[in-house]
């Protein structure tokens, strides 16, 4: 690596680091500063922003935003709360499963904000240390992103893989990520089951409980959605949303089934003249959003003011800036990158998982990691099944506890047991995060080895 390459790489990393410190829109905007320096200062040829992925995210977020505006998301959360309150003794296992599947359905982990006060309240009233379910539930809400058919990370993986000759579909991705990530979450929940001191043996908690004012703060109110009335329009919006997801998955299966046409095997979708999946997702999601607006009283103003739509649009800006910056740097130095990394990745292709994880520590977006790093991985000659197996490794931003869902979880835990930690990295999300991501990545890789036996020999070298 030349001195110029090193300086330019440091500029890229500095832009990502500074952007992550400011958070929100800053990730994409500050990436623009790095891009300007590379293009105008060092004369690099500008890369290409990932427009297909961005369009899909906009469509999916618009649909999810109207679901929230119609009240449909409140109904989904109410159903989840009923299940949790029915089995409070198992909150450490059930809470992360609830946040995981909510993310899978909606495509964003920010839906967890409504569930966290409820999870904490149930644990506290059952005298279970809230850190146990809260820490792993926050992790599970982000793990679910690589398991959602409309999440940016999954859509980007399919789109980029298809463009690089690996014709994988959304159902095929989910066949790997869902079982792998569920196993990881269950293992993290098991490790959290007896984590920390019980509340009746925790001096810090007992001191808070002895304070009358803190006691009222912790036990004086109950966070719940059970008393909220759910309209028939809200329920209808959920069925519209779920129906849209089923239609998308159905079209994706048409991409997997092959038929004979003109003496050659072609995908059923191609034979029927069905558009590509990136176009289908956009059409179905926008149509579902329109149905929610017209028939389910989803106010457009309320939709764009909601947390789901706003967080999704922030992700669009982040992916736009980060991916463009990364594509500019790696695109100009692809030959040099191949020479430096070819030996390692050809012998240990799974080692790309460490690269994905480390980049994610800097970038608070799994979709942005996929868009920025997956093209490089394919250019290095890593096979599609290997990359699919290690896809769960794109979640690493729990490592430094500055992500909104983690910070919110700390604030929602009135018991004070869910903490950031004196030394920053000794926080409540580190242990469940490392266990979940490591286990999910290993299991995902093993699943692809079973589905694609030819790659198993490369794993044991």
N, C-alpha and C positions, 0 to 999 in steps of 0.2 A: 504494500500500500504506500503510495507516494505521499509526500508532505501535503500537497494540495488536496488529495482525497481525504486525508485525515482531518484537515482543517474544515473541509466542507461537511464531513460527517459530524464533527463537533457542532457545527452550526445547526444541522438537522436535530441533533439530540438536545441542544440548548433550546431550540424553538419548542420542542415537545415538552421539555422540563418546565420552562417558563409558562407555557400554556396550561399545563396541568396544575401549576400553582394557583393560577387565576381561576381555572375551572370554566365550566359552561361554554359559552361561545368563544372564549379565549383560545381554546385548543385549535380551532380552525383558523381564527383570525391571526394569531401569532405565527401559525405555520405559514401564513402569507408573507410575513416579514422574512422568514427563512427562505421562502421561495424567491422573493425579490432579490435577496443577497446572492443566491446561487445563480439566478438568471442574469441579473444586471451587473453583479459584482464579479462573478467568476465565468460568465459567458456560457453556462450550461444550457442545453436545449430544453425548453419546458416539456414536462411530461403531459400526460392526458388525465384529466379528472374522471372519476368513475361515474359517469352520468347515468348508466343503466341502473346501478345500485341505488343511486340517489333518488331516481324517479320511483323506484319500488318502495323505498322507505317513506317517501312523501305520501304515496297512495295508502300504504298500510297504516301509517300514523293518522291519516285523515279518517280512515274507517274506525280505528280504535278510539279516536277522539270523539267521534259521534256516538259511539257506544257508551262512552263515559257521560257525555252530555245528555243522553236519553235516560240515564239512570240504570242502564243495563249492567254496568260494572258494579254498582251497589248491590244488585241482586246476586251477582256471582260471589261477592265478598260476604254477603249475608249467609248464603248457603255454606260457604267455607267456615264461617264463624259457628254456625250451628253444629257442624261436625266436630270442631275443636272443643266446644263447650260440652258436648256429649261425652267426650273421652279426654277429660283434662289430665288424667294420670299419664297419658302417652303424648303429651304436648311436645316433648323434645323430638319425637319421631314424626308426629303428624304436622307440626307447624312448618318445617322445611318442605314437606311434600306439598302442602297447600300453596306456599309461595312459589315453589317450582312450577306447579301446574298452572297457576295463574299467569306466570310469565310465558309459559308455553302457549297458552291460549291467546294472550294479548300481544305478545312480541316485545314487551319491554318490562324490565325489572322494577320500574318506578311504581307499579301498582302495589308494591309491598308497603308503601307508606300508610295505607289505610289498615293493613293487617297487623302491623307491628304493635300499636298500642293495645290491640285486642290480645295478641299473643302474650305480651308482658302482663296484662291484667289477669289472664287465666292462670299463668304460672305463679304470679304473686299470691293470688287468692288461694291457690292450691299448695302454697308454701314450697314451691319448686323454685330453685335459683333461676331467675329470668335469663341470666347470661346463657344458660344451657340451650333453651330453644331459640332465643333471639339471635345469638351469634351464628348458628348454623342456618337459621331461616333467612337471614340477610344474604349469606353466601348462596343458598339454594335459589334465591330470587334472581341472581345473576347467572348461575350455572344454567338455568333454564333457557337462556338466550340461544345457545347452540342447539336447542331442541325444539325451537319454534318454527313452524313453516313460513311465518311471515317476518321473522327477525332478520335484521340486516346481515348478521354474520352468516346465517344459513343461505340466504338468497345470494350474497356475494360469493360464497364458496361455490355454489352451483354454477353461477354465471361465469366466474373466472375459470373454473375447472373445465366447463364445456368449451370455452374459448381456447383452452390449452389441450384439447383432445381427450380429456377424461369426461366421458358422457355420463355423468352421475345425475340423478334426479333428487328432488326434495325428499320423497319417501325413503329412498336409499340412504340418504344422510341421516334421517331420523331413526332408521333401523339400527344405526350404529350409536348415535349420540344419546338417544333416550335411555336405552338399557345401561349404557356405560355411565352416564351421569346419575341415574337413579342409584346404581350400586355405590358410586362415590358419595352421594348424599347420605345413604343409609349408613355407610361406614363412618362418616363424619358425625352423624347423629349418635351412633353407638359410642364413639369416643367422647361425645359431649354429655352423655347420660349421667355420669357422676362427676362431671367437671366442677372444680372449685369446691369450696366448703358449702355444706347445707346452710340454709338461712339461719337456722337456730344455733349454728356453731360459728357463724361469721361475725367477728367482733365489729367490723366496720358497719355491717348492716344492722346489728343489734343496737349500735350507738345511734344510727339514724332513726331506728324504730322507737327508741326511748325518747326522742325529741318530739313533743306533742305536735308541733307545727309540721315536721317532716312526716310524722305518722299520719296526719290528716292528708298530706299531699300524696302519700303512697296508697292509702287505703280509703280515702274519703270519697272517691268517685270510681265509676266503672266505665271503661271504654267499650262501647258496643254499637252495633248497627242493627240489632234485632228489632228495635222498636220503630225503625224507619219503614214507612209505607212504600211499597213497590207497585208502580202502575202497570197496567197491562201492556202499555207501549214499551216500558222498560224491559219487560220479559220478552216482548216480540223482537226487540233489538238484539237480544242475546241469541235468539234463534236465527235471526238474519246473519249475524256475525259468524256463528258456528256453521251455518249453511254455506256461507262464502268460503270458509276454510275447507269444508268437505269438497266443494266444487274444485278448488285449487288442487287439493290432493288427488282428486279424480283425474284431472287433466295431467297431473304429474305421472300418474300410473300409465296413462296413454303414451307417455314418453318411454316407459320401460318395456311395454309390450311390443314385440316385433311381429311383423307380418310379411308375407311375400308380395312383392310388387315389381313387375317387369323383370322377374328372374332374380331379384335380390332381396335380402332381408332388410327392412326399414322399420323404424318406429311407427307404431300405429298413428301417433299424432301427425307424423310427416305424411303418411299415406292419406290421412283425412284432411290435410291442409290446415291443421290447427297451428296457430302461431306459437312462437317460443314462449317458455314459461315466464320470462321477465315481462313480456307483454300481457300474458294472461293474468298474472297477479295484479298488475296495475288496473286492468279493466274490471276484474271482479271486485277488488277492494274499493275502487271509486264508485261502482254501481251499488255496493252494499252501503257505503256511506250515504249515497243519495237516498236509498230506501229508508235509512234511519232518520234522515232529515224530513222526508216527505210523509212518512207513515208512523214514525215513532216519536215525534215531537222533540227531536234532537236539535236544539238551537245552535246554528253555526257560530254565533258569538260565544256561547258557552263552551262549545267544542274547542275553539282556538284559545280560550282562556284556561282550559283544563291542564292538569299536570302531564297527562299522557301526550297530548299534542305538542305541548311546549318542549318536553324532554326529547320527543322524537325529532323535532325540528332543530334542536340544539345538536343532536347526533348527526343530522344532515350536514350542518356547517362543519362539525368536527371532522367527519369523514371526508368532506370536500377538500378542506385545507390539508389535513394530514396525508391523505392518499396522494394528492397532487404533489406535495413536497417529497414524499418518499419515491414516487414514480419518477420524478425529475432526477433525484440523486442516483437511484439504482439503475434507471434507464441509461444514464450516461456512462456508468461504470460496470455494466453487466459482465463484460468480458473479464475484467479484473476480479470481480466478485467470484466468477466461476473458477478462476485459477486459484484463488485463496481458499475457497470452501469445498471445492470438488472432492478432494481426497477424503475429508471428514464425512460429508453427507453421502458419498457413494458407499462408504464402508458402514456407516451408522446413520442411515436416513432418518431414523426416529429422533435423532438429536436436534432436528429442526424444531421440536417441541420446546426446547429450552430457549431458542430464539424467539418463538411466538410468546412465551411466557414473559421473558425479559422486556420485550417491546411493549407488552400489555401493562407492565408495571408503570411505564411512562405514559401510556395512552389509555385513558379511561373509556375505551370503547372497543368491544370485541369486533364489531363490524369494521372499524377502522384498521385494526390489526390485520384482519383477513384481507381487506382491500389493499393495504400497503405491502404486506409481506408474502401473500400467496403467489403473486406473479413471479417474485424472485425465487421462491421455492421450486416452482415448475421450471424456471430457467436453469436452475441448478441440477435438473434431471431427477428430482425426487418424484416418485410415482404417486398418482392420484389416491390409490387405496391407503398408502402410508399417511398422506396428508389428511385424509378423512379420519383415520384412526386417531391422530393426535389433535384433532380439531378442538377438543375440550381445553387444551393448553392455552388457548387465546384469552383465557380469563386469568389475569394476574394482578389486577389493580386493587385487590383486597390487601396486597402486601404492604402498601403504604396507606394507612386508613384515612384517605381524604375523599373517598367517593360519597356522594350524597346519601345513598341508602344506608351506608355504615354509620355515618355521622348522625343521621336521623334516628337510627336504632338506638344509639347511645343516649340520645335525648329522650326517646320514648320510654326507656327503662327507668321507671321512677325509683326502683330499688337501688340504683347506683352500682349494680354488679356488672353490667356491660360497659366496658371502659376502653379508652384508647391506650392507656398505660403511660407510665412515667418516662419510659425510654422509647416511645413512639411505636416500635415494632412489637412490643410485648402487649398486643391488644387482643380483644376478645374474638377477632375474626381470623387471626393467623392460623391457629391450629385447625379449625374446621375447613378453612380455605385450602391449606396445603394438602390435607388428607383428601378432600373432595376432588380437587383438580388432579393431583397425582394419581389417585385411584381411577378416576374417570378416563384419564389419558392412557394409562396402561391397559385398562379393560377395553377401551375403544380400539386400541391397537391390536389387542388379541382377537377382538371380534372381526376386524378386517382380515386378520391372518386366517381365521376359520372360513370366512367368505371367499378369500383369495389365497388359497394354500401356497401358491408359488412364492409369496412374500415371507412365509414363516421362516425359511432358511436364513433370510437376511437378518431376522430378529435375534437369532441365537448365535450369530458370529461373534 
